[in-house]
């Protein structure tokens, strides 16, 4: 079954860094416009960063200057590099992939990020 699988979450101190990965299992991620979202406990899911069909990366204000999406098409992976992490970055992080020819996307199951001292 084709799916997206996130990994790389964990516990990190404020000011630290994490790199999340999203693997396409049965999916060729270079055919997909990718995005990262997050959801804190008791809150709705919010956009972190989103790739356009043309491959441009757009970042939400919460991520600008701190987070970066990167691709490794050879490994069929998409990363979210997160630097200068804050406690308010704590939450479940999800990747979403949308075929460039479609409006319908698929979600991974998420990876938990905890930023705490």
CNS distance restraints for C-alpha pairs under 8 A (distance, minus, plus):
assign (resid   1 and name CA) (resid  25 and name CA) 7.78 0.50 0.50
assign (resid   1 and name CA) (resid  26 and name CA) 6.77 0.50 0.50
assign (resid   2 and name CA) (resid  24 and name CA) 7.51 0.50 0.50
assign (resid   2 and name CA) (resid  25 and name CA) 5.44 0.50 0.50
assign (resid   2 and name CA) (resid  26 and name CA) 4.35 0.50 0.50
assign (resid   2 and name CA) (resid  27 and name CA) 5.90 0.50 0.50
assign (resid   3 and name CA) (resid  24 and name CA) 6.14 0.50 0.50
assign (resid   3 and name CA) (resid  25 and name CA) 5.23 0.50 0.50
assign (resid   3 and name CA) (resid  26 and name CA) 6.52 0.50 0.50
assign (resid   3 and name CA) (resid  27 and name CA) 6.91 0.50 0.50
assign (resid   3 and name CA) (resid 106 and name CA) 7.58 0.50 0.50
assign (resid   3 and name CA) (resid 107 and name CA) 7.79 0.50 0.50
assign (resid   3 and name CA) (resid 108 and name CA) 6.77 0.50 0.50
assign (resid   4 and name CA) (resid  22 and name CA) 6.39 0.50 0.50
assign (resid   4 and name CA) (resid  23 and name CA) 5.65 0.50 0.50
assign (resid   4 and name CA) (resid  24 and name CA) 4.88 0.50 0.50
assign (resid   4 and name CA) (resid  25 and name CA) 6.05 0.50 0.50
assign (resid   4 and name CA) (resid  27 and name CA) 7.83 0.50 0.50
assign (resid   4 and name CA) (resid  95 and name CA) 7.31 0.50 0.50
assign (resid   4 and name CA) (resid  96 and name CA) 7.59 0.50 0.50
assign (resid   4 and name CA) (resid  97 and name CA) 7.74 0.50 0.50
assign (resid   4 and name CA) (resid 106 and name CA) 7.43 0.50 0.50
assign (resid   4 and name CA) (resid 107 and name CA) 6.45 0.50 0.50
assign (resid   4 and name CA) (resid 108 and name CA) 4.58 0.50 0.50
assign (resid   4 and name CA) (resid 109 and name CA) 7.65 0.50 0.50
assign (resid   5 and name CA) (resid  22 and name CA) 5.43 0.50 0.50
assign (resid   5 and name CA) (resid  23 and name CA) 5.13 0.50 0.50
assign (resid   5 and name CA) (resid  24 and name CA) 6.61 0.50 0.50
assign (resid   5 and name CA) (resid  25 and name CA) 7.24 0.50 0.50
assign (resid   5 and name CA) (resid 108 and name CA) 5.32 0.50 0.50
assign (resid   5 and name CA) (resid 109 and name CA) 6.70 0.50 0.50
assign (resid   5 and name CA) (resid 110 and name CA) 7.46 0.50 0.50
assign (resid   6 and name CA) (resid  20 and name CA) 6.99 0.50 0.50
assign (resid   6 and name CA) (resid  21 and name CA) 5.48 0.50 0.50
assign (resid   6 and name CA) (resid  22 and name CA) 4.39 0.50 0.50
assign (resid   6 and name CA) (resid  23 and name CA) 6.41 0.50 0.50
assign (resid   6 and name CA) (resid  94 and name CA) 6.95 0.50 0.50
assign (resid   6 and name CA) (resid  95 and name CA) 6.83 0.50 0.50
assign (resid   6 and name CA) (resid 108 and name CA) 6.35 0.50 0.50
assign (resid   6 and name CA) (resid 109 and name CA) 6.98 0.50 0.50
assign (resid   6 and name CA) (resid 110 and name CA) 5.65 0.50 0.50
assign (resid   6 and name CA) (resid 111 and name CA) 5.76 0.50 0.50
assign (resid   7 and name CA) (resid  20 and name CA) 5.77 0.50 0.50
assign (resid   7 and name CA) (resid  21 and name CA) 5.22 0.50 0.50
assign (resid   7 and name CA) (resid  22 and name CA) 6.54 0.50 0.50
assign (resid   7 and name CA) (resid 110 and name CA) 7.70 0.50 0.50
assign (resid   7 and name CA) (resid 111 and name CA) 5.69 0.50 0.50
assign (resid   8 and name CA) (resid  18 and name CA) 7.17 0.50 0.50
assign (resid   8 and name CA) (resid  19 and name CA) 6.05 0.50 0.50
assign (resid   8 and name CA) (resid  20 and name CA) 4.49 0.50 0.50
assign (resid   8 and name CA) (resid  21 and name CA) 6.01 0.50 0.50
assign (resid   8 and name CA) (resid 111 and name CA) 6.99 0.50 0.50
assign (resid   9 and name CA) (resid  18 and name CA) 7.16 0.50 0.50
assign (resid   9 and name CA) (resid  19 and name CA) 7.66 0.50 0.50
assign (resid   9 and name CA) (resid  20 and name CA) 6.20 0.50 0.50
assign (resid   9 and name CA) (resid 111 and name CA) 5.26 0.50 0.50
assign (resid   9 and name CA) (resid 112 and name CA) 5.12 0.50 0.50
assign (resid   9 and name CA) (resid 113 and name CA) 4.85 0.50 0.50
assign (resid   9 and name CA) (resid 114 and name CA) 7.81 0.50 0.50
assign (resid  10 and name CA) (resid 112 and name CA) 6.19 0.50 0.50
assign (resid  10 and name CA) (resid 113 and name CA) 5.03 0.50 0.50
assign (resid  10 and name CA) (resid 114 and name CA) 5.99 0.50 0.50
assign (resid  11 and name CA) (resid 113 and name CA) 6.20 0.50 0.50
assign (resid  11 and name CA) (resid 114 and name CA) 4.69 0.50 0.50
assign (resid  11 and name CA) (resid 115 and name CA) 5.87 0.50 0.50
assign (resid  11 and name CA) (resid 116 and name CA) 7.09 0.50 0.50
assign (resid  12 and name CA) (resid  16 and name CA) 6.04 0.50 0.50
assign (resid  12 and name CA) (resid  17 and name CA) 7.17 0.50 0.50
assign (resid  12 and name CA) (resid  18 and name CA) 7.56 0.50 0.50
assign (resid  12 and name CA) (resid 113 and name CA) 7.85 0.50 0.50
assign (resid  12 and name CA) (resid 114 and name CA) 6.29 0.50 0.50
assign (resid  12 and name CA) (resid 115 and name CA) 4.99 0.50 0.50
assign (resid  12 and name CA) (resid 116 and name CA) 6.30 0.50 0.50
assign (resid  12 and name CA) (resid 117 and name CA) 7.66 0.50 0.50
assign (resid  13 and name CA) (resid  85 and name CA) 7.63 0.50 0.50
assign (resid  13 and name CA) (resid 115 and name CA) 5.43 0.50 0.50
assign (resid  13 and name CA) (resid 116 and name CA) 5.04 0.50 0.50
assign (resid  13 and name CA) (resid 117 and name CA) 5.00 0.50 0.50
assign (resid  14 and name CA) (resid  84 and name CA) 7.02 0.50 0.50
assign (resid  14 and name CA) (resid  85 and name CA) 5.36 0.50 0.50
assign (resid  14 and name CA) (resid  86 and name CA) 5.04 0.50 0.50
assign (resid  14 and name CA) (resid  87 and name CA) 6.29 0.50 0.50
assign (resid  14 and name CA) (resid 115 and name CA) 5.79 0.50 0.50
assign (resid  14 and name CA) (resid 116 and name CA) 5.99 0.50 0.50
assign (resid  14 and name CA) (resid 117 and name CA) 6.46 0.50 0.50
assign (resid  15 and name CA) (resid  83 and name CA) 7.09 0.50 0.50
assign (resid  15 and name CA) (resid  84 and name CA) 4.20 0.50 0.50
assign (resid  15 and name CA) (resid  85 and name CA) 4.86 0.50 0.50
assign (resid  15 and name CA) (resid  86 and name CA) 6.36 0.50 0.50
assign (resid  16 and name CA) (resid  83 and name CA) 6.18 0.50 0.50
assign (resid  16 and name CA) (resid  84 and name CA) 5.49 0.50 0.50
assign (resid  16 and name CA) (resid  85 and name CA) 5.49 0.50 0.50
assign (resid  17 and name CA) (resid  81 and name CA) 7.52 0.50 0.50
assign (resid  17 and name CA) (resid  82 and name CA) 5.43 0.50 0.50
assign (resid  17 and name CA) (resid  83 and name CA) 4.40 0.50 0.50
assign (resid  17 and name CA) (resid  84 and name CA) 6.21 0.50 0.50
assign (resid  17 and name CA) (resid  85 and name CA) 6.18 0.50 0.50
assign (resid  18 and name CA) (resid  81 and name CA) 6.17 0.50 0.50
assign (resid  18 and name CA) (resid  82 and name CA) 5.27 0.50 0.50
assign (resid  18 and name CA) (resid  83 and name CA) 6.74 0.50 0.50
assign (resid  19 and name CA) (resid  79 and name CA) 6.57 0.50 0.50
assign (resid  19 and name CA) (resid  80 and name CA) 5.60 0.50 0.50
assign (resid  19 and name CA) (resid  81 and name CA) 4.41 0.50 0.50
assign (resid  19 and name CA) (resid  82 and name CA) 5.96 0.50 0.50
assign (resid  20 and name CA) (resid  79 and name CA) 5.46 0.50 0.50
assign (resid  20 and name CA) (resid  80 and name CA) 4.99 0.50 0.50
assign (resid  20 and name CA) (resid  81 and name CA) 6.39 0.50 0.50
assign (resid  20 and name CA) (resid  82 and name CA) 7.88 0.50 0.50
assign (resid  21 and name CA) (resid  77 and name CA) 6.54 0.50 0.50
assign (resid  21 and name CA) (resid  78 and name CA) 5.78 0.50 0.50
assign (resid  21 and name CA) (resid  79 and name CA) 4.50 0.50 0.50
assign (resid  21 and name CA) (resid  80 and name CA) 6.46 0.50 0.50
assign (resid  22 and name CA) (resid  77 and name CA) 5.57 0.50 0.50
assign (resid  22 and name CA) (resid  78 and name CA) 5.12 0.50 0.50
assign (resid  22 and name CA) (resid  79 and name CA) 6.17 0.50 0.50
assign (resid  22 and name CA) (resid  95 and name CA) 6.37 0.50 0.50
assign (resid  23 and name CA) (resid  76 and name CA) 6.19 0.50 0.50
assign (resid  23 and name CA) (resid  77 and name CA) 4.78 0.50 0.50
assign (resid  23 and name CA) (resid  78 and name CA) 6.69 0.50 0.50
assign (resid  24 and name CA) (resid  28 and name CA) 6.35 0.50 0.50
assign (resid  24 and name CA) (resid  29 and name CA) 5.96 0.50 0.50
assign (resid  24 and name CA) (resid  76 and name CA) 6.08 0.50 0.50
assign (resid  24 and name CA) (resid  77 and name CA) 6.62 0.50 0.50
assign (resid  28 and name CA) (resid  32 and name CA) 7.33 0.50 0.50
assign (resid  28 and name CA) (resid  76 and name CA) 6.52 0.50 0.50
assign (resid  29 and name CA) (resid  33 and name CA) 7.80 0.50 0.50
assign (resid  29 and name CA) (resid  34 and name CA) 7.90 0.50 0.50
assign (resid  29 and name CA) (resid  73 and name CA) 6.98 0.50 0.50
assign (resid  29 and name CA) (resid  76 and name CA) 5.78 0.50 0.50
assign (resid  29 and name CA) (resid  77 and name CA) 7.06 0.50 0.50
assign (resid  29 and name CA) (resid  78 and name CA) 7.78 0.50 0.50
assign (resid  29 and name CA) (resid  97 and name CA) 7.58 0.50 0.50
assign (resid  30 and name CA) (resid  73 and name CA) 6.05 0.50 0.50
assign (resid  30 and name CA) (resid  76 and name CA) 7.39 0.50 0.50
assign (resid  31 and name CA) (resid  99 and name CA) 5.91 0.50 0.50
assign (resid  31 and name CA) (resid 100 and name CA) 6.26 0.50 0.50
assign (resid  32 and name CA) (resid  53 and name CA) 7.95 0.50 0.50
assign (resid  32 and name CA) (resid  97 and name CA) 5.58 0.50 0.50
assign (resid  32 and name CA) (resid  98 and name CA) 5.11 0.50 0.50
assign (resid  32 and name CA) (resid  99 and name CA) 4.31 0.50 0.50
assign (resid  32 and name CA) (resid 100 and name CA) 5.38 0.50 0.50
assign (resid  33 and name CA) (resid  50 and name CA) 7.72 0.50 0.50
assign (resid  33 and name CA) (resid  51 and name CA) 5.36 0.50 0.50
assign (resid  33 and name CA) (resid  52 and name CA) 6.01 0.50 0.50
assign (resid  33 and name CA) (resid  53 and name CA) 5.71 0.50 0.50
assign (resid  33 and name CA) (resid  55 and name CA) 7.15 0.50 0.50
assign (resid  33 and name CA) (resid  97 and name CA) 5.77 0.50 0.50
assign (resid  33 and name CA) (resid  98 and name CA) 5.23 0.50 0.50
assign (resid  33 and name CA) (resid  99 and name CA) 6.20 0.50 0.50
assign (resid  33 and name CA) (resid 100 and name CA) 5.86 0.50 0.50
assign (resid  34 and name CA) (resid  50 and name CA) 6.16 0.50 0.50
assign (resid  34 and name CA) (resid  51 and name CA) 5.35 0.50 0.50
assign (resid  34 and name CA) (resid  52 and name CA) 7.93 0.50 0.50
assign (resid  34 and name CA) (resid  78 and name CA) 7.76 0.50 0.50
assign (resid  34 and name CA) (resid  95 and name CA) 7.09 0.50 0.50
assign (resid  34 and name CA) (resid  96 and name CA) 5.71 0.50 0.50
assign (resid  34 and name CA) (resid  97 and name CA) 4.57 0.50 0.50
assign (resid  34 and name CA) (resid  98 and name CA) 6.37 0.50 0.50
assign (resid  35 and name CA) (resid  47 and name CA) 7.90 0.50 0.50
assign (resid  35 and name CA) (resid  48 and name CA) 7.56 0.50 0.50
assign (resid  35 and name CA) (resid  49 and name CA) 5.56 0.50 0.50
assign (resid  35 and name CA) (resid  50 and name CA) 4.18 0.50 0.50
assign (resid  35 and name CA) (resid  51 and name CA) 5.93 0.50 0.50
assign (resid  35 and name CA) (resid  95 and name CA) 5.61 0.50 0.50
assign (resid  35 and name CA) (resid  96 and name CA) 5.08 0.50 0.50
assign (resid  35 and name CA) (resid  97 and name CA) 6.41 0.50 0.50
assign (resid  36 and name CA) (resid  47 and name CA) 6.51 0.50 0.50
assign (resid  36 and name CA) (resid  48 and name CA) 5.41 0.50 0.50
assign (resid  36 and name CA) (resid  49 and name CA) 5.29 0.50 0.50
assign (resid  36 and name CA) (resid  50 and name CA) 6.43 0.50 0.50
assign (resid  36 and name CA) (resid  80 and name CA) 7.50 0.50 0.50
assign (resid  36 and name CA) (resid  93 and name CA) 6.96 0.50 0.50
assign (resid  36 and name CA) (resid  94 and name CA) 5.66 0.50 0.50
assign (resid  36 and name CA) (resid  95 and name CA) 4.49 0.50 0.50
assign (resid  36 and name CA) (resid  96 and name CA) 6.18 0.50 0.50
assign (resid  37 and name CA) (resid  45 and name CA) 6.55 0.50 0.50
assign (resid  37 and name CA) (resid  46 and name CA) 5.48 0.50 0.50
assign (resid  37 and name CA) (resid  47 and name CA) 4.47 0.50 0.50
assign (resid  37 and name CA) (resid  48 and name CA) 4.92 0.50 0.50
assign (resid  37 and name CA) (resid  49 and name CA) 6.95 0.50 0.50
assign (resid  37 and name CA) (resid  93 and name CA) 5.73 0.50 0.50
assign (resid  37 and name CA) (resid  94 and name CA) 5.16 0.50 0.50
assign (resid  37 and name CA) (resid  95 and name CA) 6.29 0.50 0.50
assign (resid  37 and name CA) (resid  96 and name CA) 7.65 0.50 0.50
assign (resid  38 and name CA) (resid  45 and name CA) 5.49 0.50 0.50
assign (resid  38 and name CA) (resid  46 and name CA) 5.46 0.50 0.50
assign (resid  38 and name CA) (resid  47 and name CA) 6.57 0.50 0.50
assign (resid  38 and name CA) (resid  48 and name CA) 6.69 0.50 0.50
assign (resid  38 and name CA) (resid  91 and name CA) 6.16 0.50 0.50
assign (resid  38 and name CA) (resid  92 and name CA) 5.40 0.50 0.50
assign (resid  38 and name CA) (resid  93 and name CA) 4.27 0.50 0.50
assign (resid  38 and name CA) (resid  94 and name CA) 5.89 0.50 0.50
assign (resid  39 and name CA) (resid  43 and name CA) 6.25 0.50 0.50
assign (resid  39 and name CA) (resid  44 and name CA) 5.81 0.50 0.50
assign (resid  39 and name CA) (resid  45 and name CA) 4.36 0.50 0.50
assign (resid  39 and name CA) (resid  46 and name CA) 6.23 0.50 0.50
assign (resid  39 and name CA) (resid  91 and name CA) 5.28 0.50 0.50
assign (resid  39 and name CA) (resid  92 and name CA) 5.21 0.50 0.50
assign (resid  39 and name CA) (resid  93 and name CA) 6.56 0.50 0.50
assign (resid  40 and name CA) (resid  44 and name CA) 7.18 0.50 0.50
assign (resid  40 and name CA) (resid  45 and name CA) 7.46 0.50 0.50
assign (resid  40 and name CA) (resid  90 and name CA) 6.36 0.50 0.50
assign (resid  40 and name CA) (resid  91 and name CA) 4.19 0.50 0.50
assign (resid  40 and name CA) (resid  92 and name CA) 6.36 0.50 0.50
assign (resid  41 and name CA) (resid  91 and name CA) 6.59 0.50 0.50
assign (resid  47 and name CA) (resid  60 and name CA) 6.46 0.50 0.50
assign (resid  48 and name CA) (resid  59 and name CA) 6.13 0.50 0.50
assign (resid  48 and name CA) (resid  60 and name CA) 5.29 0.50 0.50
assign (resid  48 and name CA) (resid  62 and name CA) 6.90 0.50 0.50
assign (resid  48 and name CA) (resid  63 and name CA) 6.02 0.50 0.50
assign (resid  49 and name CA) (resid  57 and name CA) 6.92 0.50 0.50
assign (resid  49 and name CA) (resid  58 and name CA) 5.62 0.50 0.50
assign (resid  49 and name CA) (resid  59 and name CA) 4.32 0.50 0.50
assign (resid  49 and name CA) (resid  60 and name CA) 5.85 0.50 0.50
assign (resid  49 and name CA) (resid  63 and name CA) 7.22 0.50 0.50
assign (resid  49 and name CA) (resid  69 and name CA) 7.32 0.50 0.50
assign (resid  50 and name CA) (resid  57 and name CA) 5.73 0.50 0.50
assign (resid  50 and name CA) (resid  58 and name CA) 5.22 0.50 0.50
assign (resid  50 and name CA) (resid  59 and name CA) 6.43 0.50 0.50
assign (resid  51 and name CA) (resid  55 and name CA) 5.69 0.50 0.50
assign (resid  51 and name CA) (resid  56 and name CA) 5.43 0.50 0.50
assign (resid  51 and name CA) (resid  57 and name CA) 4.44 0.50 0.50
assign (resid  51 and name CA) (resid  58 and name CA) 6.12 0.50 0.50
assign (resid  52 and name CA) (resid  56 and name CA) 5.24 0.50 0.50
assign (resid  52 and name CA) (resid  57 and name CA) 6.48 0.50 0.50
assign (resid  52 and name CA) (resid  58 and name CA) 7.62 0.50 0.50
assign (resid  53 and name CA) (resid 100 and name CA) 5.62 0.50 0.50
assign (resid  57 and name CA) (resid  69 and name CA) 7.16 0.50 0.50
assign (resid  59 and name CA) (resid  63 and name CA) 5.86 0.50 0.50
assign (resid  59 and name CA) (resid  64 and name CA) 5.67 0.50 0.50
assign (resid  60 and name CA) (resid  64 and name CA) 6.29 0.50 0.50
assign (resid  63 and name CA) (resid  67 and name CA) 5.07 0.50 0.50
assign (resid  63 and name CA) (resid  68 and name CA) 7.93 0.50 0.50
assign (resid  66 and name CA) (resid  82 and name CA) 6.03 0.50 0.50
assign (resid  66 and name CA) (resid  83 and name CA) 5.13 0.50 0.50
assign (resid  66 and name CA) (resid  84 and name CA) 6.24 0.50 0.50
assign (resid  66 and name CA) (resid  85 and name CA) 7.87 0.50 0.50
assign (resid  67 and name CA) (resid  80 and name CA) 6.68 0.50 0.50
assign (resid  67 and name CA) (resid  81 and name CA) 5.45 0.50 0.50
assign (resid  67 and name CA) (resid  82 and name CA) 4.48 0.50 0.50
assign (resid  67 and name CA) (resid  83 and name CA) 6.13 0.50 0.50
assign (resid  68 and name CA) (resid  79 and name CA) 7.94 0.50 0.50
assign (resid  68 and name CA) (resid  80 and name CA) 5.64 0.50 0.50
assign (resid  68 and name CA) (resid  81 and name CA) 5.08 0.50 0.50
assign (resid  68 and name CA) (resid  82 and name CA) 6.67 0.50 0.50
assign (resid  69 and name CA) (resid  78 and name CA) 7.08 0.50 0.50
assign (resid  69 and name CA) (resid  79 and name CA) 5.55 0.50 0.50
assign (resid  69 and name CA) (resid  80 and name CA) 4.67 0.50 0.50
assign (resid  69 and name CA) (resid  81 and name CA) 6.36 0.50 0.50
assign (resid  70 and name CA) (resid  78 and name CA) 5.82 0.50 0.50
assign (resid  70 and name CA) (resid  79 and name CA) 5.13 0.50 0.50
assign (resid  70 and name CA) (resid  80 and name CA) 6.55 0.50 0.50
assign (resid  70 and name CA) (resid  81 and name CA) 7.66 0.50 0.50
assign (resid  71 and name CA) (resid  76 and name CA) 7.92 0.50 0.50
assign (resid  71 and name CA) (resid  77 and name CA) 6.06 0.50 0.50
assign (resid  71 and name CA) (resid  78 and name CA) 4.51 0.50 0.50
assign (resid  71 and name CA) (resid  79 and name CA) 6.15 0.50 0.50
assign (resid  72 and name CA) (resid  76 and name CA) 6.00 0.50 0.50
assign (resid  72 and name CA) (resid  77 and name CA) 5.24 0.50 0.50
assign (resid  72 and name CA) (resid  78 and name CA) 6.19 0.50 0.50
assign (resid  73 and name CA) (resid  77 and name CA) 6.15 0.50 0.50
assign (resid  73 and name CA) (resid  78 and name CA) 7.81 0.50 0.50
assign (resid  85 and name CA) (resid  89 and name CA) 6.43 0.50 0.50
assign (resid  85 and name CA) (resid 115 and name CA) 6.79 0.50 0.50
assign (resid  86 and name CA) (resid  90 and name CA) 7.60 0.50 0.50
assign (resid  86 and name CA) (resid 115 and name CA) 6.15 0.50 0.50
assign (resid  86 and name CA) (resid 116 and name CA) 7.97 0.50 0.50
assign (resid  87 and name CA) (resid 114 and name CA) 7.39 0.50 0.50
assign (resid  87 and name CA) (resid 115 and name CA) 4.69 0.50 0.50
assign (resid  87 and name CA) (resid 116 and name CA) 5.76 0.50 0.50
assign (resid  88 and name CA) (resid 115 and name CA) 7.53 0.50 0.50
assign (resid  89 and name CA) (resid 113 and name CA) 7.59 0.50 0.50
assign (resid  89 and name CA) (resid 114 and name CA) 7.54 0.50 0.50
assign (resid  89 and name CA) (resid 115 and name CA) 6.65 0.50 0.50
assign (resid  90 and name CA) (resid 112 and name CA) 7.80 0.50 0.50
assign (resid  90 and name CA) (resid 113 and name CA) 5.34 0.50 0.50
assign (resid  90 and name CA) (resid 114 and name CA) 4.64 0.50 0.50
assign (resid  90 and name CA) (resid 115 and name CA) 5.41 0.50 0.50
assign (resid  91 and name CA) (resid 112 and name CA) 5.89 0.50 0.50
assign (resid  91 and name CA) (resid 113 and name CA) 5.41 0.50 0.50
assign (resid  91 and name CA) (resid 114 and name CA) 6.52 0.50 0.50
assign (resid  92 and name CA) (resid 110 and name CA) 5.85 0.50 0.50
assign (resid  92 and name CA) (resid 111 and name CA) 5.51 0.50 0.50
assign (resid  92 and name CA) (resid 112 and name CA) 4.37 0.50 0.50
assign (resid  92 and name CA) (resid 113 and name CA) 6.06 0.50 0.50
assign (resid  93 and name CA) (resid 110 and name CA) 5.16 0.50 0.50
assign (resid  93 and name CA) (resid 111 and name CA) 5.28 0.50 0.50
assign (resid  93 and name CA) (resid 112 and name CA) 6.13 0.50 0.50
assign (resid  93 and name CA) (resid 113 and name CA) 7.02 0.50 0.50
assign (resid  94 and name CA) (resid 107 and name CA) 6.85 0.50 0.50
assign (resid  94 and name CA) (resid 108 and name CA) 5.85 0.50 0.50
assign (resid  94 and name CA) (resid 109 and name CA) 6.54 0.50 0.50
assign (resid  94 and name CA) (resid 110 and name CA) 4.35 0.50 0.50
assign (resid  94 and name CA) (resid 111 and name CA) 6.65 0.50 0.50
assign (resid  95 and name CA) (resid 107 and name CA) 6.02 0.50 0.50
assign (resid  95 and name CA) (resid 108 and name CA) 5.64 0.50 0.50
assign (resid  95 and name CA) (resid 110 and name CA) 7.06 0.50 0.50
assign (resid  96 and name CA) (resid 105 and name CA) 6.39 0.50 0.50
assign (resid  96 and name CA) (resid 106 and name CA) 5.48 0.50 0.50
assign (resid  96 and name CA) (resid 107 and name CA) 4.56 0.50 0.50
assign (resid  96 and name CA) (resid 108 and name CA) 6.42 0.50 0.50
assign (resid  97 and name CA) (resid 105 and name CA) 5.31 0.50 0.50
assign (resid  97 and name CA) (resid 106 and name CA) 5.35 0.50 0.50
assign (resid  97 and name CA) (resid 107 and name CA) 6.68 0.50 0.50
assign (resid  98 and name CA) (resid 102 and name CA) 6.70 0.50 0.50
assign (resid  98 and name CA) (resid 103 and name CA) 6.63 0.50 0.50
assign (resid  98 and name CA) (resid 104 and name CA) 5.94 0.50 0.50
assign (resid  98 and name CA) (resid 105 and name CA) 4.03 0.50 0.50
assign (resid  98 and name CA) (resid 106 and name CA) 6.42 0.50 0.50
assign (resid  99 and name CA) (resid 103 and name CA) 7.33 0.50 0.50
assign (resid  99 and name CA) (resid 104 and name CA) 7.26 0.50 0.50
assign (resid  99 and name CA) (resid 105 and name CA) 6.84 0.50 0.50
